[in-house]
């Protein structure tokens, strides 16, 4: 994964984590939504990394 794509996933994950932390004070369901989005974003980053690595090898 190139540096700019890795940075994109890192920054968006931090935005979702920050949104989760802020929304904990206001609404638990909204915090749960942001948490799920954060986990999905991190998982998508790992999937993209694996696919890029697999395409380079073959």
MIBAMAR-214044 format. One record per residue: chain; residue in three letters; residue number from 1; x, y, z of N, C-alpha, C in turn. Coordinates in steps of 0.2 Angstrom, whole numbers, padded with zeros to 4 digits. Each point is the difference from the previous one (the first is absolute). Example, Ala and Ser with C-alpha at 12.3 -4.5 7.8 and 13.67 -1.06 7.14 Angstrom:
! residues 2
ATOM:A:ALA:1:0066:-0028:0039:-0004:0006:0000:0004:0006:0000
ATOM:A:SER:2:-0002:0005:-0004:0004:0006:0001:-0004:0005:0003
END
This chain:
! residues 58
ATOM:A:UNK:1:0004:-0006:0000:-0004:0006:0000:0005:0006:0000
ATOM:A:UNK:2:-0002:0005:-0004:0004:0006:-0001:-0001:0004:0006
ATOM:A:UNK:3:0004:0005:0001:-0001:0004:0007:-0006:0005:0000
ATOM:A:UNK:4:-0002:0002:-0006:-0006:0005:0000:-0006:-0004:0002
ATOM:A:UNK:5:-0001:-0007:-0003:-0006:-0004:0001:0000:-0002:0008
ATOM:A:UNK:6:0006:-0002:0002:0001:-0001:0007:-0002:0006:0005
ATOM:A:UNK:7:0002:0005:-0002:-0001:0007:0004:-0008:0001:0000
ATOM:A:UNK:8:-0003:-0001:-0006:-0007:0001:-0001:-0004:-0005:0005
ATOM:A:UNK:9:0002:-0006:0000:-0004:-0005:0005:0002:0002:0007
ATOM:A:UNK:10:0006:0002:0002:0001:0002:0006:-0003:0006:0003
ATOM:A:UNK:11:-0001:0005:-0005:-0003:0007:0002:-0008:-0002:0001
ATOM:A:UNK:12:-0003:-0003:-0005:-0007:-0002:0001:-0002:-0004:0006
ATOM:A:UNK:13:0005:-0005:0002:-0001:-0003:0006:0000:0004:0006
ATOM:A:UNK:14:0005:0005:0000:0000:0004:0006:-0006:0005:0000
ATOM:A:UNK:15:-0003:0002:-0006:-0006:0004:0000:-0005:-0004:0003
ATOM:A:UNK:16:-0001:-0006:-0002:-0006:-0004:0003:0001:-0002:0007
ATOM:A:UNK:17:0007:-0001:0003:0001:-0001:0007:-0002:0007:0004
ATOM:A:UNK:18:0002:0005:-0003:-0001:0007:0003:-0008:0001:0001
ATOM:A:UNK:19:-0003:-0002:-0006:-0008:0001:0000:-0003:-0004:0005
ATOM:A:UNK:20:0003:-0006:0001:-0003:-0005:0005:0001:0003:0007
ATOM:A:UNK:21:0006:0002:0001:0002:0003:0007:-0005:0006:0002
ATOM:A:UNK:22:-0001:0004:-0005:-0004:0006:0001:-0007:-0002:0001
ATOM:A:UNK:23:-0003:-0004:-0004:-0007:-0002:0000:-0002:-0004:0006
ATOM:A:UNK:24:0005:-0003:0004:-0001:-0004:0006:-0004:0004:0005
ATOM:A:UNK:25:0002:0007:0000:-0004:0004:0005:-0007:0002:-0002
ATOM:A:UNK:26:-0001:0000:-0006:-0007:0002:-0003:-0005:-0006:-0001
ATOM:A:UNK:27:0002:-0005:-0004:-0004:-0005:-0002:0004:-0007:-0001
ATOM:A:UNK:28:-0002:-0005:0004:0003:-0006:0000:-0001:-0004:-0007
ATOM:A:UNK:29:-0006:0001:-0003:-0001:-0004:-0006:0004:0004:-0006
ATOM:A:UNK:30:0001:0006:0001:0004:0003:-0005:0008:-0002:0001
ATOM:A:UNK:31:0002:0000:0006:0007:-0003:0001:0001:-0007:-0002
ATOM:A:UNK:32:-0005:-0004:0001:0000:-0007:-0003:0001:0000:-0008
ATOM:A:UNK:33:-0004:0005:-0003:0000:0000:-0007:0007:0002:-0002
ATOM:A:UNK:34:0003:0005:0003:0007:0003:-0002:0005:-0006:0002
ATOM:A:UNK:35:-0001:-0003:0005:0005:-0006:0002:0000:-0005:-0006
ATOM:A:UNK:36:-0006:-0002:-0002:-0001:-0005:-0005:0004:0003:-0007
ATOM:A:UNK:37:-0002:0006:-0001:0003:0003:-0006:0008:0000:0000
ATOM:A:UNK:38:0003:0001:0006:0007:0000:0001:0003:-0007:-0001
ATOM:A:UNK:39:-0004:-0005:0003:0003:-0007:-0001:-0001:-0002:-0007
ATOM:A:UNK:40:-0005:0002:-0004:-0001:-0002:-0007:0006:0004:-0004
ATOM:A:UNK:41:0001:0006:0002:0006:0004:-0004:0006:-0004:0001
ATOM:A:UNK:42:0002:-0002:0006:0006:-0003:0002:0001:-0007:-0004
ATOM:A:UNK:43:-0006:-0003:0000:0000:-0007:-0004:0001:0001:-0007
ATOM:A:UNK:44:-0003:0006:-0003:0000:0001:-0007:0008:0002:-0002
ATOM:A:UNK:45:0003:0003:0005:0007:0002:-0001:0004:-0007:-0001
ATOM:A:UNK:46:-0001:-0004:0005:0004:-0007:-0001:-0002:-0004:-0006
ATOM:A:UNK:47:-0006:0000:-0002:-0002:-0003:-0006:0003:0003:-0006
ATOM:A:UNK:48:0000:0007:-0001:0004:0003:-0005:0007:-0002:0000
ATOM:A:UNK:49:0003:0000:0005:0007:-0001:0001:0002:-0007:-0002
ATOM:A:UNK:50:-0005:-0005:0002:0001:-0007:-0002:-0001:-0001:-0008
ATOM:A:UNK:51:-0005:0003:-0003:-0001:0000:-0007:0006:0003:-0004
ATOM:A:UNK:52:0002:0005:0002:0006:0004:-0003:0006:-0005:0000
ATOM:A:UNK:53:0001:-0003:0006:0006:-0004:0001:-0001:-0006:-0005
ATOM:A:UNK:54:-0006:-0003:0000:-0001:-0006:-0004:0001:0001:-0007
ATOM:A:UNK:55:-0002:0006:-0003:0000:0002:-0007:0008:0001:-0002
ATOM:A:UNK:56:0004:0003:0005:0007:0001:-0001:0004:-0007:-0001
ATOM:A:UNK:57:-0002:-0005:0004:0003:-0006:0000:-0001:-0004:-0006
ATOM:A:UNK:58:-0006:0000:-0002:-0002:-0004:-0006:0001:0003:-0007
END
